[in-house]
């Protein structure tokens, strides 16, 4: 169902400030918190005493304290102490490798021996001062692969997001899909079109006219286990489109970190990193608000899609040329799962 030997976004740093957080990731219940050195930690959300959820407890002096009987847990999954009890024989619970990078807390649900920082892709937008970022989190009651499908085929923008980023030229323009190493790339370019409302506002924010024809692009990049980065933007027509200089365009990367919760639900960490007016926090907040409304429209559609699929499990779905990006991404996911299964069997 999910690749396990990979880094998934577990939470944002603010979610574990001063308190534990319970979150199910890839079907595994985890408790995340900060230890005494301020490092993010993740252990099984299961107290070895009576099975209570550790996430309902507290963090005291960097130790996780069960809220049921006061058992104190270390980041390695070993019990540290418990009032009036000897804890040397207490069973160890599972702990998970954790990495804090790019403004997120990442967790590795698979084999700890394989968890290396190098396995996390590099996201240039998260480290360079040339970019500004704002985002949020949605819990979505749908299979995480449905979100991957959604993001690798942006044809739906014409219909689902008609009042913001949709326009008829999207589904009138050809789509190309290719696999480049460990990445699936789906591209669509629209030349000499009028910008939709969201991009007209972006042009104005960048000091550019919003009533002139533009060249628009959408380049979707899928990487394992379920990350989708989408290069999007508009440039005043005739200046090179995607390759146009910054002075005549408004460009961004739509950031999508999709973390499976169960087979029919996921955590969706969304955002936008932009390359214009990066020192304007009010613009960041405005774009975040607008993007949040757009993604809420996706949420309603995906959750209704999931309900239909559960009601009709035997029905085959059509696969059209516009679905190629999602199909290739699913194949990559399936190969990763098969490889992990084969390795476990061996």
QUICOR-V99132 format. One record per pair of residues at least 24 apart in sequence whose C-alpha atoms are under 10 Angstrom apart, sorted by the first residue. I is the first residue (numbers start at 0). GAP is how many residues later the second one is. If there is no record, write none. Layout:
i=I gap=GAP
i=I gap=GAP
This chain:
i=0 gap=25
i=0 gap=26
i=0 gap=142
i=0 gap=143
i=0 gap=144
i=0 gap=259
i=0 gap=261
i=0 gap=262
i=0 gap=332
i=0 gap=333
i=0 gap=336
i=0 gap=337
i=1 gap=24
i=1 gap=25
i=1 gap=142
i=1 gap=143
i=1 gap=223
i=1 gap=224
i=1 gap=257
i=1 gap=258
i=1 gap=259
i=1 gap=260
i=1 gap=261
i=1 gap=331
i=1 gap=332
i=1 gap=334
i=1 gap=335
i=2 gap=106
i=2 gap=107
i=2 gap=221
i=2 gap=222
i=2 gap=223
i=2 gap=257
i=2 gap=330
i=2 gap=331
i=2 gap=332
i=2 gap=333
i=2 gap=334
i=2 gap=335
i=2 gap=336
i=2 gap=337
i=2 gap=338
i=3 gap=104
i=3 gap=105
i=3 gap=106
i=3 gap=107
i=3 gap=221
i=3 gap=332
i=3 gap=333
i=3 gap=336
i=4 gap=102
i=4 gap=103
i=4 gap=104
i=4 gap=105
i=4 gap=106
i=4 gap=107
i=4 gap=108
i=4 gap=109
i=4 gap=110
i=4 gap=114
i=4 gap=219
i=4 gap=220
i=4 gap=331
i=4 gap=332
i=4 gap=335
i=5 gap=100
i=5 gap=101
i=5 gap=102
i=5 gap=103
i=5 gap=104
i=5 gap=105
i=5 gap=108
i=5 gap=109
i=5 gap=110
i=5 gap=113
i=5 gap=114
i=5 gap=218
i=5 gap=219
i=5 gap=220
i=5 gap=330
i=6 gap=90
i=6 gap=91
i=6 gap=92
i=6 gap=98
i=6 gap=99
i=6 gap=100
i=6 gap=101
i=6 gap=102
i=6 gap=103
i=6 gap=108
i=6 gap=109
i=6 gap=110
i=6 gap=112
i=6 gap=113
i=6 gap=114
i=6 gap=217
i=6 gap=218
i=6 gap=219
i=6 gap=252
i=7 gap=90
i=7 gap=91
i=7 gap=96
i=7 gap=97
i=7 gap=98
i=7 gap=99
i=7 gap=100
i=7 gap=101
i=7 gap=112
i=7 gap=216
i=7 gap=217
i=7 gap=218
i=7 gap=219
i=7 gap=249
i=7 gap=250
i=7 gap=251
i=7 gap=252
i=8 gap=89
i=8 gap=90
i=8 gap=91
i=8 gap=92
i=8 gap=94
i=8 gap=95
i=8 gap=96
i=8 gap=97
i=8 gap=98
i=8 gap=99
i=8 gap=218
i=8 gap=248
i=8 gap=249
i=8 gap=250
i=8 gap=251
i=8 gap=258
i=8 gap=259
i=8 gap=260
i=9 gap=32
i=9 gap=88
i=9 gap=89
i=9 gap=90
i=9 gap=94
i=9 gap=95
i=9 gap=96
i=9 gap=97
i=9 gap=98
i=9 gap=247
i=9 gap=248
i=9 gap=249
i=9 gap=250
i=9 gap=257
i=9 gap=259
i=10 gap=89
i=10 gap=92
i=10 gap=93
i=10 gap=94
i=10 gap=95
i=10 gap=96
i=10 gap=126
i=10 gap=248
i=10 gap=256
i=10 gap=258
i=11 gap=88
i=11 gap=90
i=11 gap=91
i=11 gap=92
i=11 gap=93
i=11 gap=94
i=11 gap=124
i=11 gap=125
i=11 gap=257
i=12 gap=27
i=12 gap=87
i=12 gap=88
i=12 gap=90
i=12 gap=91
i=12 gap=92
i=13 gap=89
i=13 gap=90
i=13 gap=91
i=14 gap=90
i=15 gap=24
i=15 gap=25
i=15 gap=43
i=15 gap=89
i=16 gap=42
i=17 gap=40
i=17 gap=41
i=17 gap=42
i=17 gap=44
i=18 gap=36
i=18 gap=37
i=18 gap=38
i=18 gap=39
i=18 gap=40
i=18 gap=41
i=18 gap=45
i=19 gap=34
i=19 gap=35
i=19 gap=36
i=19 gap=37
i=19 gap=38
i=19 gap=39
i=19 gap=44
i=19 gap=45
i=20 gap=24
i=20 gap=33
i=20 gap=34
i=20 gap=35
i=20 gap=36
i=20 gap=37
i=21 gap=31
i=21 gap=32
i=21 gap=33
i=21 gap=34
i=22 gap=32
i=22 gap=238
i=22 gap=244
i=23 gap=235
i=23 gap=236
i=23 gap=237
i=23 gap=238
i=23 gap=241
i=23 gap=242
i=23 gap=243
i=24 gap=82
i=24 gap=83
i=24 gap=84
i=24 gap=234
i=24 gap=235
i=24 gap=236
i=24 gap=237
i=24 gap=240
i=24 gap=241
i=24 gap=242
i=25 gap=83
i=25 gap=84
i=25 gap=233
i=25 gap=234
i=25 gap=235
i=25 gap=236
i=25 gap=237
i=25 gap=239
i=25 gap=240
i=26 gap=82
i=26 gap=233
i=26 gap=234
i=26 gap=235
i=26 gap=236
i=26 gap=238
i=27 gap=81
i=27 gap=232
i=27 gap=233
i=27 gap=234
i=28 gap=24
i=28 gap=26
i=28 gap=232
i=29 gap=24
i=29 gap=25
i=29 gap=64
i=29 gap=65
i=29 gap=66
i=29 gap=77
i=29 gap=79
i=30 gap=24
i=30 gap=25
i=30 gap=26
i=30 gap=33
i=30 gap=64
i=30 gap=65
i=31 gap=32
i=31 gap=43
i=31 gap=64
i=31 gap=66
i=31 gap=73
i=31 gap=75
i=32 gap=25
i=32 gap=26
i=32 gap=29
i=32 gap=30
i=32 gap=31
i=32 gap=42
i=33 gap=25
i=33 gap=26
i=33 gap=27
i=33 gap=28
i=33 gap=29
i=33 gap=30
i=33 gap=41
i=34 gap=24
i=34 gap=25
i=34 gap=26
i=34 gap=27
i=34 gap=28
i=34 gap=29
i=34 gap=39
i=34 gap=40
i=35 gap=24
i=35 gap=25
i=35 gap=26
i=35 gap=27
i=35 gap=28
i=35 gap=38
i=35 gap=39
i=36 gap=24
i=36 gap=25
i=37 gap=24
i=38 gap=36
i=38 gap=59
i=38 gap=60
i=38 gap=61
i=39 gap=35
i=39 gap=57
i=39 gap=58
i=39 gap=59
i=39 gap=60
i=39 gap=65
i=39 gap=66
i=39 gap=67
i=40 gap=33
i=40 gap=34
i=40 gap=35
i=40 gap=54
i=40 gap=55
i=40 gap=56
i=40 gap=57
i=40 gap=58
i=40 gap=59
i=40 gap=64
i=40 gap=65
i=40 gap=66
i=41 gap=32
i=41 gap=33
i=41 gap=34
i=41 gap=35
i=41 gap=52
i=41 gap=53
i=41 gap=54
i=41 gap=55
i=41 gap=56
i=41 gap=63
i=41 gap=64
i=41 gap=65
i=41 gap=66
i=41 gap=67
i=42 gap=30
i=42 gap=31
i=42 gap=32
i=42 gap=33
i=42 gap=34
i=42 gap=35
i=42 gap=50
i=42 gap=51
i=42 gap=52
i=42 gap=53
i=42 gap=54
i=42 gap=55
i=43 gap=33
i=43 gap=48
i=43 gap=49
i=43 gap=50
i=43 gap=51
i=43 gap=52
i=44 gap=48
i=44 gap=49
i=44 gap=50
i=45 gap=31
i=45 gap=47
i=45 gap=48
i=46 gap=24
i=46 gap=25
i=46 gap=26
i=46 gap=30
i=46 gap=32
i=46 gap=44
i=46 gap=45
i=46 gap=46
i=47 gap=25
i=47 gap=29
i=47 gap=30
i=47 gap=31
i=47 gap=42
i=47 gap=43
i=47 gap=44
i=47 gap=45
i=48 gap=30
i=48 gap=33
i=48 gap=38
i=48 gap=41
i=48 gap=42
i=100 gap=25
i=100 gap=26
i=101 gap=24
i=101 gap=25
i=102 gap=24
i=102 gap=30
i=103 gap=165
i=109 gap=230
i=110 gap=229
i=110 gap=233
i=119 gap=104
i=120 gap=102
i=120 gap=103
i=120 gap=106
i=122 gap=106
i=122 gap=132
i=124 gap=127
i=124 gap=128
i=124 gap=130
i=124 gap=147
i=124 gap=148
i=124 gap=149
i=124 gap=150
i=125 gap=147
i=128 gap=146
i=128 gap=149
i=128 gap=150
i=129 gap=143
i=129 gap=144
i=129 gap=145
i=129 gap=146
i=129 gap=147
i=129 gap=148
i=129 gap=149
i=130 gap=121
i=130 gap=122
i=130 gap=141
i=130 gap=142
i=130 gap=143
i=130 gap=144
i=130 gap=145
i=130 gap=146
i=130 gap=147
i=130 gap=148
i=131 gap=120
i=131 gap=140
i=131 gap=141
i=131 gap=142
i=131 gap=143
i=131 gap=144
i=131 gap=145
i=131 gap=146
i=131 gap=147
i=131 gap=148
i=131 gap=149
i=131 gap=151
i=131 gap=152
i=132 gap=119
i=132 gap=120
i=132 gap=121
i=132 gap=122
i=132 gap=138
i=132 gap=139
i=132 gap=140
i=132 gap=141
i=132 gap=142
i=132 gap=145
i=132 gap=148
i=132 gap=151
i=132 gap=152
i=132 gap=154
i=132 gap=155
i=133 gap=121
i=133 gap=136
i=133 gap=137
i=133 gap=138
i=133 gap=139
i=133 gap=140
i=133 gap=147
i=133 gap=149
i=133 gap=150
i=133 gap=151
i=133 gap=152
i=133 gap=153
i=133 gap=154
i=133 gap=155
i=133 gap=157
i=134 gap=119
i=134 gap=120
i=134 gap=121
i=134 gap=134
i=134 gap=135
i=134 gap=136
i=134 gap=137
i=134 gap=138
i=134 gap=149
i=134 gap=150
i=134 gap=152
i=134 gap=153
i=134 gap=154
i=134 gap=156
i=134 gap=157
i=135 gap=132
i=135 gap=133
i=135 gap=134
i=135 gap=135
i=135 gap=136
i=135 gap=152
i=135 gap=153
i=135 gap=155
i=135 gap=156
i=136 gap=119
i=136 gap=120
i=136 gap=121
i=136 gap=130
i=136 gap=131
i=136 gap=132
i=136 gap=133
i=136 gap=134
i=136 gap=155
i=137 gap=120
i=137 gap=128
i=137 gap=129
i=137 gap=130
i=137 gap=131
i=137 gap=132
i=137 gap=154
i=137 gap=157
i=137 gap=158
i=137 gap=161
i=138 gap=120
i=138 gap=121
i=138 gap=122
i=138 gap=126
i=138 gap=127
i=138 gap=128
i=138 gap=129
i=138 gap=130
i=138 gap=160
i=139 gap=118
i=139 gap=120
i=139 gap=121
i=139 gap=124
i=139 gap=125
i=139 gap=126
i=139 gap=127
i=139 gap=128
i=139 gap=156
i=139 gap=158
i=139 gap=159
i=139 gap=160
i=139 gap=162
i=139 gap=163
i=140 gap=120
i=140 gap=121
i=140 gap=122
i=140 gap=123
i=140 gap=124
i=140 gap=125
i=140 gap=126
i=140 gap=158
i=140 gap=159
i=140 gap=161
i=140 gap=162
i=140 gap=163
i=140 gap=164
i=140 gap=165
i=140 gap=166
i=141 gap=118
i=141 gap=119
i=141 gap=120
i=141 gap=121
i=141 gap=122
i=141 gap=123
i=141 gap=124
i=141 gap=125
i=141 gap=157
i=141 gap=158
i=141 gap=159
i=141 gap=160
i=141 gap=161
i=141 gap=162
i=141 gap=163
i=141 gap=164
i=141 gap=165
i=141 gap=167
i=142 gap=117
i=142 gap=118
i=142 gap=119
i=142 gap=120
i=142 gap=121
i=142 gap=122
i=142 gap=123
i=142 gap=159
i=142 gap=160
i=142 gap=162
i=142 gap=163
i=143 gap=82
i=143 gap=114
i=143 gap=115
i=143 gap=116
i=143 gap=117
i=143 gap=118
i=143 gap=119
i=143 gap=120
i=143 gap=121
i=143 gap=122
i=143 gap=123
i=143 gap=124
i=143 gap=158
i=144 gap=81
i=144 gap=113
i=144 gap=115
i=144 gap=118
i=144 gap=119
i=144 gap=120
i=144 gap=121
i=144 gap=181
i=144 gap=182
i=144 gap=184
i=144 gap=185
i=144 gap=188
i=145 gap=118
i=145 gap=119
i=145 gap=156
i=145 gap=157
i=145 gap=159
i=145 gap=160
i=145 gap=180
i=145 gap=184
i=146 gap=79
i=146 gap=81
i=146 gap=109
i=146 gap=111
i=146 gap=119
i=146 gap=121
i=146 gap=151
i=146 gap=152
i=146 gap=155
i=146 gap=156
i=146 gap=179
i=147 gap=74
i=147 gap=78
i=147 gap=79
i=147 gap=80
i=147 gap=108
i=147 gap=109
i=147 gap=110
i=147 gap=177
i=147 gap=178
i=147 gap=179
i=147 gap=181
i=147 gap=182
i=148 gap=174
i=148 gap=175
i=148 gap=176
i=148 gap=177
i=148 gap=178
i=148 gap=179
i=148 gap=180
i=148 gap=181
i=149 gap=148
i=149 gap=151
i=149 gap=152
i=149 gap=173
i=149 gap=175
i=149 gap=176
i=150 gap=35
i=150 gap=69
i=150 gap=70
i=150 gap=71
i=150 gap=76
i=150 gap=77
i=150 gap=78
i=150 gap=79
i=150 gap=103
i=150 gap=105
i=150 gap=147
i=150 gap=174
i=150 gap=175
i=151 gap=25
i=151 gap=32
i=151 gap=33
i=151 gap=34
i=151 gap=35
i=151 gap=66
i=151 gap=67
i=151 gap=68
i=151 gap=69
i=151 gap=70
i=151 gap=76
i=151 gap=77
i=151 gap=78
i=151 gap=170
i=151 gap=171
i=151 gap=172
i=151 gap=173
i=151 gap=174
i=151 gap=175
i=151 gap=176
i=151 gap=177
i=152 gap=33
i=152 gap=34
i=152 gap=35
i=152 gap=65
i=152 gap=67
i=152 gap=168
i=152 gap=169
i=152 gap=170
i=152 gap=171
i=152 gap=172
i=152 gap=173
i=153 gap=32
i=153 gap=33
i=153 gap=34
i=153 gap=64
i=153 gap=65
i=153 gap=66
i=153 gap=168
i=153 gap=169
i=154 gap=33
i=154 gap=167
i=154 gap=168
i=155 gap=142
i=156 gap=137
i=156 gap=141
i=159 gap=134
i=159 gap=135
i=159 gap=137
i=159 gap=138
i=159 gap=140
i=159 gap=141
i=160 gap=132
i=160 gap=133
i=160 gap=134
i=160 gap=136
i=160 gap=137
i=161 gap=34
i=161 gap=35
i=161 gap=132
i=162 gap=33
i=162 gap=34
i=162 gap=35
i=162 gap=131
i=163 gap=31
i=163 gap=32
i=163 gap=33
i=163 gap=34
i=163 gap=35
i=163 gap=36
i=163 gap=126
i=163 gap=127
i=163 gap=129
i=163 gap=130
i=164 gap=30
i=164 gap=31
i=164 gap=32
i=164 gap=33
i=164 gap=34
i=164 gap=35
i=164 gap=126
i=164 gap=129
i=165 gap=29
i=165 gap=30
i=165 gap=31
i=165 gap=32
i=166 gap=26
i=166 gap=27
i=166 gap=28
i=166 gap=29
i=166 gap=30
i=167 gap=25
i=167 gap=28
i=168 gap=24
i=168 gap=25
i=168 gap=47
i=169 gap=46
i=169 gap=47
i=169 gap=48
i=170 gap=151
i=173 gap=147
i=173 gap=148
i=174 gap=43
i=174 gap=44
i=174 gap=146
i=174 gap=147
i=174 gap=148
i=174 gap=149
i=174 gap=150
i=175 gap=43
i=175 gap=145
i=175 gap=146
i=175 gap=148
i=175 gap=149
i=176 gap=42
i=176 gap=43
i=176 gap=144
i=176 gap=145
i=176 gap=146
i=176 gap=147
i=176 gap=148
i=176 gap=149
i=176 gap=151
i=177 gap=146
i=177 gap=147
i=177 gap=150
i=178 gap=42
i=178 gap=43
i=178 gap=146
i=178 gap=149
i=178 gap=150
i=178 gap=153
i=179 gap=41
i=180 gap=42
i=181 gap=40
i=181 gap=41
i=181 gap=42
i=181 gap=147
i=181 gap=150
i=182 gap=37
i=182 gap=38
i=182 gap=39
i=182 gap=40
i=182 gap=41
i=182 gap=45
i=182 gap=145
i=182 gap=146
i=182 gap=149
i=183 gap=36
i=183 gap=37
i=183 gap=38
i=183 gap=39
i=183 gap=40
i=183 gap=44
i=183 gap=140
i=183 gap=141
i=183 gap=142
i=183 gap=143
i=183 gap=144
i=183 gap=145
i=183 gap=148
i=184 gap=34
i=184 gap=35
i=184 gap=36
i=184 gap=37
i=184 gap=38
i=184 gap=43
i=184 gap=44
i=184 gap=45
i=184 gap=139
i=184 gap=140
i=184 gap=141
i=184 gap=143
i=184 gap=144
i=185 gap=32
i=185 gap=33
i=185 gap=34
i=185 gap=35
i=185 gap=36
i=185 gap=44
i=185 gap=136
i=185 gap=137
i=185 gap=138
i=185 gap=139
i=185 gap=140
i=185 gap=142
i=186 gap=30
i=186 gap=31
i=186 gap=32
i=186 gap=33
i=186 gap=34
i=186 gap=43
i=186 gap=44
i=186 gap=138
i=187 gap=28
i=187 gap=29
i=187 gap=30
i=187 gap=31
i=187 gap=32
i=187 gap=44
i=188 gap=26
i=188 gap=27
i=188 gap=28
i=188 gap=29
i=188 gap=30
i=188 gap=43
i=188 gap=45
i=188 gap=52
i=188 gap=53
i=189 gap=24
i=189 gap=25
i=189 gap=26
i=189 gap=27
i=189 gap=28
i=189 gap=44
i=189 gap=51
i=190 gap=24
i=190 gap=25
i=190 gap=26
i=190 gap=43
i=190 gap=44
i=190 gap=45
i=190 gap=46
i=190 gap=47
i=190 gap=49
i=190 gap=50
i=191 gap=24
i=191 gap=43
i=191 gap=44
i=191 gap=45
i=191 gap=46
i=191 gap=49
i=192 gap=41
i=192 gap=43
i=192 gap=44
i=193 gap=40
i=193 gap=42
i=193 gap=43
i=194 gap=38
i=194 gap=39
i=194 gap=40
i=194 gap=41
i=195 gap=38
i=197 gap=89
i=197 gap=92
i=197 gap=93
i=197 gap=96
i=198 gap=33
i=198 gap=34
i=198 gap=35
i=198 gap=36
i=198 gap=51
i=198 gap=52
i=199 gap=34
i=199 gap=50
i=200 gap=49
i=200 gap=86
i=201 gap=31
i=201 gap=32
i=201 gap=47
i=201 gap=48
i=201 gap=49
i=201 gap=50
i=201 gap=72
i=201 gap=74
i=201 gap=75
i=201 gap=81
i=201 gap=85
i=202 gap=30
i=202 gap=31
i=202 gap=32
i=202 gap=33
i=202 gap=45
i=202 gap=46
i=202 gap=47
i=202 gap=48
i=202 gap=73
i=203 gap=46
i=204 gap=45
i=204 gap=71
i=204 gap=72
i=204 gap=75
i=204 gap=78
i=205 gap=40
i=205 gap=41
i=205 gap=42
i=205 gap=43
i=205 gap=44
i=205 gap=45
i=205 gap=69
i=205 gap=70
i=205 gap=71
i=206 gap=40
i=206 gap=41
i=206 gap=42
i=206 gap=43
i=206 gap=69
i=206 gap=70
i=207 gap=27
i=207 gap=28
i=207 gap=39
i=207 gap=40
i=207 gap=41
i=207 gap=42
i=208 gap=27
i=208 gap=39
i=209 gap=26
i=210 gap=25
i=211 gap=24
i=211 gap=25
i=212 gap=24
i=212 gap=25
i=213 gap=24
i=213 gap=25
i=213 gap=27
i=213 gap=34
i=213 gap=35
i=214 gap=24
i=214 gap=25
i=214 gap=26
i=214 gap=27
i=214 gap=29
i=214 gap=34
i=215 gap=25
i=215 gap=26
i=215 gap=33
i=215 gap=34
i=215 gap=35
i=216 gap=24
i=216 gap=25
i=216 gap=34
i=217 gap=24
i=217 gap=35
i=217 gap=36
i=218 gap=34
i=218 gap=35
i=219 gap=33
i=219 gap=34
i=219 gap=105
i=220 gap=104
i=220 gap=108
i=221 gap=34
i=221 gap=103
i=221 gap=104
i=221 gap=106
i=221 gap=107
i=221 gap=108
i=221 gap=110
i=222 gap=106
i=222 gap=109
i=222 gap=110
i=223 gap=105
i=223 gap=106
i=223 gap=108
i=223 gap=109
i=223 gap=112
i=224 gap=32
i=224 gap=33
i=224 gap=34
i=224 gap=35
i=224 gap=104
i=224 gap=107
i=224 gap=108
i=224 gap=111
i=224 gap=112
i=225 gap=30
i=225 gap=31
i=225 gap=32
i=225 gap=33
i=225 gap=34
i=225 gap=103
i=225 gap=104
i=225 gap=106
i=225 gap=107
i=226 gap=28
i=226 gap=29
i=226 gap=30
i=226 gap=31
i=226 gap=32
i=226 gap=42
i=227 gap=25
i=227 gap=26
i=227 gap=27
i=227 gap=28
i=227 gap=29
i=227 gap=30
i=227 gap=42
i=227 gap=101
i=228 gap=24
i=228 gap=25
i=228 gap=26
i=228 gap=27
i=228 gap=28
i=228 gap=42
i=228 gap=43
i=228 gap=44
i=229 gap=24
i=229 gap=25
i=229 gap=26
i=229 gap=42
i=230 gap=24
i=230 gap=41
i=230 gap=42
i=230 gap=43
i=231 gap=40
i=231 gap=42
i=232 gap=41
i=245 gap=29
i=245 gap=30
i=246 gap=29
i=248 gap=26
i=248 gap=27
i=249 gap=24
i=249 gap=25
i=249 gap=26
i=249 gap=27
i=250 gap=24
i=250 gap=25
i=251 gap=24
i=253 gap=37
i=263 gap=39
i=263 gap=42
i=263 gap=43
i=263 gap=46
i=264 gap=38
i=264 gap=41
i=267 gap=27
i=267 gap=31
i=269 gap=25
i=270 gap=24
